[in-house]
Amino acid sequence: MTQIIASLAEVSDRYKALFVDLWGCVHNGVTAYPEAVAALQAYRAKGGIVVLVTNSPKPRAGVAEQLGNFGVPADAYDTIATSGDSARSAMFQGSVGEKVYFMGEPARDEGFFQPLEILDNPVNIQRVPLAEAEGIVCCGPFDPMAEVEINRPDFLFAKQKGMKLLCANPDIVVDRGEIREWCAGALAKLYTDMGGESLYFGKPHPPIYDLARRRLAALGVSVSDSEILAIGDGPHTDIAGGMGENIDSLFITGGLAEKETKTAHQPDAEALAAYLAAEQVTPQYAIGKLR
């Protein structure tokens, strides 16, 4: 049974570290949520460790810069693990070949192709047209507002050529302010549904949790999985990921599932129960907004 709580502080003393989602929890893609920032600052002030675990395709330095622009102060977190860093490591190890077709917004996603100095003998990645590619690197759609189906012809060609699609962000949609946009996960799902092979590195898949644990260990602390609380608004990313890793989770109902859970200040208990049953996820806790 999922417990509806009034604040993070109600349960945070049970955990040494938090794995915290960003979009829909700490910010809305435009600006920070002041209550969420205050809750994380208070948790850290008591000795807790905050690892921001995000399906952003950006390297962590790019996410840190973005957070500053959104008004999230550096004292609200300790370190960052991104889907982009997990996926970049795989790409530079040749998971989809050397010649890749890039899908995304060049101005936004250029950092994805920055060299990874932690690897020995990384693959020399070359961005080429689809007809010359060995695989696809997908950071997102070219137009996040366009219907995903417009990619079907290119994906049919890629599938017939046996290309793998590296998905740098498993999220299906995200809300930027009041506008809902498609993410790379929607493209990867279409490719998979068409019979192609998609490789995932963000939540709910293990690679990003392995990275988050390494980021945690790099801080010089030892934290068991039972001492970690995952926080997020994605039932099939944050909550399913926590379940898969045997990590407790706190579901933010006022994000992607705001309407379905009838969340005003807090979710409606009956609507929440029905939603969680339909999505087949069982977070330990739920709250309207991180606070």
C-alpha positions as CSV (number, residue, x, y, z in Angstrom):
1,M,0.0,0.0,0.0
2,T,1.4,3.3,-1.0
3,Q,1.6,5.9,1.8
4,I,0.7,9.5,0.9
5,I,3.0,11.8,2.8
6,A,2.9,15.5,3.5
7,S,6.6,16.2,3.1
8,L,10.0,14.6,2.3
9,A,11.1,15.2,5.9
10,E,8.4,12.8,7.0
11,V,10.4,9.9,5.8
12,S,13.8,11.2,4.8
13,D,15.5,10.2,8.0
14,R,15.2,6.6,7.0
15,Y,17.6,7.1,4.0
16,K,21.2,8.2,3.6
17,A,20.9,9.1,0.0
18,L,18.3,10.2,-2.6
19,F,18.2,9.5,-6.3
20,V,16.2,12.4,-7.5
21,D,14.6,13.0,-10.9
22,L,14.7,16.5,-12.3
23,W,12.0,17.3,-14.8
24,G,8.6,17.4,-13.1
25,C,10.2,17.1,-9.7
26,V,12.9,19.8,-9.2
27,H,12.0,22.0,-12.2
28,N,9.5,22.2,-15.0
29,G,11.9,22.7,-17.9
30,V,11.8,26.4,-17.5
31,T,12.3,27.3,-13.8
32,A,13.0,25.6,-10.4
33,Y,10.3,24.6,-7.9
34,P,11.2,26.5,-4.8
35,E,9.6,24.0,-2.4
36,A,11.6,21.1,-4.0
37,V,14.8,23.0,-3.8
38,A,14.2,23.9,-0.1
39,A,13.4,20.2,0.7
40,L,16.7,19.0,-0.9
41,Q,18.7,21.7,0.9
42,A,17.2,20.8,4.2
43,Y,17.9,17.1,3.6
44,R,21.5,17.8,2.8
45,A,21.8,20.1,5.8
46,K,21.1,17.1,8.0
47,G,23.8,15.0,6.3
48,G,21.8,13.4,3.5
49,I,23.3,13.0,0.0
50,V,21.4,14.0,-3.1
51,V,22.3,12.4,-6.4
52,L,20.3,13.9,-9.3
53,V,19.5,11.0,-11.6
54,T,18.1,12.2,-14.9
55,N,17.2,10.9,-18.3
56,S,18.7,14.0,-19.9
57,P,20.9,13.2,-22.9
58,K,23.3,15.9,-21.8
59,P,26.6,15.2,-20.0
60,R,26.5,16.1,-16.3
61,A,28.3,19.4,-16.8
62,G,25.6,20.4,-19.3
63,V,22.9,19.5,-16.8
64,A,24.6,21.4,-14.0
65,E,24.8,24.5,-16.3
66,Q,21.1,24.1,-17.2
67,L,20.1,23.8,-13.5
68,G,21.9,27.1,-12.8
69,N,19.9,28.7,-15.5
70,F,16.7,27.3,-14.1
71,G,17.5,28.7,-10.6
72,V,18.5,25.4,-8.9
73,P,21.4,26.3,-6.6
74,A,24.4,24.0,-6.3
75,D,23.8,23.4,-2.6
76,A,20.6,21.5,-3.5
77,Y,22.6,18.4,-4.7
78,D,25.9,16.6,-4.4
79,T,26.4,15.0,-7.8
80,I,24.6,14.2,-11.1
81,A,24.2,11.0,-13.1
82,T,22.7,11.4,-16.6
83,S,21.4,9.0,-19.1
84,G,23.5,10.9,-21.6
85,D,26.7,9.9,-19.8
86,S,25.8,6.3,-19.7
87,A,24.8,6.3,-23.4
88,R,28.0,8.2,-24.4
89,S,30.2,5.6,-22.7
90,A,28.5,2.9,-24.7
91,M,28.7,4.9,-28.0
92,F,32.4,5.5,-27.6
93,Q,32.8,1.8,-27.0
94,G,31.3,1.1,-30.4
95,S,27.9,-0.2,-29.3
96,V,26.3,1.1,-32.6
97,G,29.4,1.3,-34.8
98,E,31.7,4.1,-35.8
99,K,29.5,5.8,-38.4
100,V,26.3,7.0,-36.8
101,Y,23.2,8.8,-37.9
102,F,22.4,11.4,-35.3
103,M,18.8,12.3,-34.3
104,G,18.3,15.4,-32.0
105,E,18.8,19.1,-31.9
106,P,22.4,19.9,-32.8
107,A,22.6,23.1,-30.7
108,R,21.2,21.3,-27.6
109,D,22.9,17.9,-28.0
110,E,26.4,18.8,-29.3
111,G,27.9,17.9,-25.9
112,F,26.9,14.3,-26.4
113,F,29.8,13.9,-28.8
114,Q,32.4,15.4,-26.6
115,P,35.3,12.9,-26.0
116,L,35.1,10.7,-23.0
117,E,38.6,10.8,-21.5
118,I,37.9,8.0,-19.0
119,L,37.9,5.4,-21.8
120,D,41.0,3.8,-23.3
121,N,41.0,3.7,-27.1
122,P,37.5,5.1,-27.7
123,V,35.9,4.5,-31.1
124,N,36.3,7.4,-33.6
125,I,32.7,8.4,-33.9
126,Q,31.7,9.9,-37.3
127,R,28.3,11.5,-37.9
128,V,27.0,10.6,-41.4
129,P,23.7,10.5,-43.4
130,L,21.4,7.6,-42.7
131,A,22.3,5.9,-45.9
132,E,26.0,5.7,-44.8
133,A,25.4,4.8,-41.1
134,E,26.1,1.7,-39.2
135,G,23.8,2.7,-36.4
136,I,21.6,5.5,-34.9
137,V,22.3,7.8,-32.0
138,C,19.0,9.3,-30.8
139,C,19.1,12.1,-28.3
140,G,15.5,13.2,-29.2
141,P,13.3,14.1,-32.2
142,F,14.3,16.7,-34.6
143,D,11.0,18.5,-33.8
144,P,9.7,17.6,-30.3
145,M,6.2,18.7,-31.3
146,A,5.9,16.6,-34.5
147,E,4.2,13.2,-34.5
148,V,6.6,10.4,-33.9
149,E,5.2,8.5,-36.9
150,I,7.0,10.8,-39.4
151,N,10.2,8.8,-38.6
152,R,8.7,5.5,-39.8
153,P,10.2,5.6,-43.3
154,D,13.7,6.2,-42.0
155,F,13.3,3.6,-39.3
156,L,12.1,1.0,-41.9
157,F,15.3,1.6,-43.9
158,A,17.4,1.3,-40.7
159,K,15.7,-1.8,-39.5
160,Q,16.3,-3.5,-42.9
161,K,20.0,-2.6,-42.7
162,G,20.1,-4.1,-39.2
163,M,21.0,-0.9,-37.4
164,K,20.8,-0.6,-33.7
165,L,19.3,2.6,-32.2
166,L,21.1,4.0,-29.1
167,C,18.5,5.8,-27.0
168,A,20.1,8.6,-24.9
169,N,16.8,9.4,-23.1
170,P,14.2,6.7,-22.4
171,D,11.5,9.2,-21.5
172,I,8.5,9.1,-23.8
173,V,7.2,12.7,-23.1
174,V,8.2,15.6,-20.9
175,D,6.3,18.8,-19.9
176,R,8.2,21.9,-20.7
177,G,6.2,24.4,-18.7
178,E,2.7,23.8,-20.0
179,I,3.7,22.2,-23.2
180,R,4.1,18.4,-23.6
181,E,7.0,17.3,-25.9
182,W,8.1,14.0,-27.4
183,C,11.4,12.6,-26.2
184,A,13.9,10.1,-27.5
185,G,12.1,7.2,-25.8
186,A,9.1,7.7,-28.0
187,L,11.3,7.2,-31.1
188,A,13.1,4.2,-29.6
189,K,9.7,2.6,-28.8
190,L,8.5,3.1,-32.4
191,Y,11.7,1.6,-33.7
192,T,11.4,-1.4,-31.3
193,D,7.7,-1.8,-32.2
194,M,8.7,-2.0,-35.8
195,G,11.1,-4.8,-35.1
196,G,14.3,-2.8,-34.7
197,E,16.7,-3.1,-31.8
198,S,16.9,-0.2,-29.3
199,L,19.6,0.1,-26.6
200,Y,18.6,2.0,-23.4
201,F,20.8,3.5,-20.8
202,G,18.5,5.8,-18.7
203,K,15.8,5.0,-16.2
204,P,14.4,2.4,-15.7
205,H,17.4,0.4,-17.1
206,P,20.3,-0.7,-15.0
207,P,23.2,1.3,-16.6
208,I,22.1,4.6,-15.1
209,Y,21.7,3.2,-11.7
210,D,25.2,1.7,-11.9
211,L,26.4,5.1,-12.8
212,A,24.5,6.7,-9.9
213,R,26.1,4.3,-7.5
214,R,29.5,5.0,-8.9
215,R,28.9,8.8,-8.5
216,L,27.8,8.1,-4.9
217,A,30.9,6.0,-4.2
218,A,33.1,8.7,-5.6
219,L,31.9,11.0,-2.8
220,G,33.6,8.6,-0.4
221,V,30.5,7.2,1.3
222,S,29.2,3.7,1.5
223,V,25.4,3.5,1.1
224,S,23.4,0.2,0.7
225,D,20.4,0.0,-1.6
226,S,18.1,-0.1,1.4
227,E,19.3,3.3,2.4
228,I,18.5,4.9,-0.9
229,L,15.1,6.6,-1.8
230,A,14.3,7.2,-5.5
231,I,12.1,10.2,-6.2
232,G,10.3,10.9,-9.5
233,D,7.1,11.5,-11.4
234,G,7.6,8.8,-14.1
235,P,5.8,5.5,-13.2
236,H,7.7,3.6,-15.9
237,T,11.0,5.3,-15.4
238,D,11.6,6.5,-11.8
239,I,9.2,4.1,-10.0
240,A,9.7,1.0,-12.2
241,G,13.5,1.7,-12.1
242,G,13.4,1.8,-8.3
243,M,11.5,-1.4,-8.1
244,G,13.9,-3.1,-10.5
245,E,16.8,-2.0,-8.3
246,N,15.1,-2.9,-5.0
247,I,15.2,0.8,-4.0
248,D,12.3,2.4,-2.2
249,S,10.6,5.2,-4.2
250,L,8.5,8.3,-3.7
251,F,6.1,9.1,-6.5
252,I,5.5,12.7,-7.4
253,T,1.9,12.7,-8.5
254,G,1.7,16.3,-9.6
255,G,4.0,15.8,-12.6
256,L,3.1,13.6,-15.6
257,A,0.2,12.0,-13.7
258,E,-1.3,15.1,-12.3
259,K,-4.7,14.7,-14.1
260,E,-5.0,10.9,-13.6
261,T,-4.2,11.2,-9.8
262,K,-6.5,14.2,-9.4
263,T,-3.6,16.0,-7.7
264,A,-4.2,19.5,-6.4
265,H,-2.0,20.0,-3.3
266,Q,-2.1,16.2,-2.8
267,P,-3.4,13.3,-4.9
268,D,-6.8,11.8,-4.4
269,A,-6.3,8.5,-2.6
270,E,-8.7,6.5,-4.7
271,A,-7.5,8.0,-8.0
272,L,-3.9,7.3,-7.0
273,A,-4.7,3.7,-6.1
274,A,-6.5,3.2,-9.4
275,Y,-3.6,4.8,-11.4
276,L,-0.9,2.8,-9.7
277,A,-2.8,-0.5,-10.2
278,A,-3.3,0.3,-13.9
279,E,0.4,1.2,-14.3
280,Q,1.4,-1.9,-12.3
281,V,3.9,0.0,-10.0
282,T,4.0,0.1,-6.2
283,P,6.0,3.1,-4.8
284,Q,6.4,3.1,-1.1
285,Y,5.3,6.7,-0.8
286,A,3.5,9.4,-2.8
287,I,3.2,13.2,-2.6
288,G,1.7,15.9,-4.8
289,K,4.9,17.9,-5.2
290,L,8.4,17.4,-3.8
291,R,8.5,19.6,-0.7
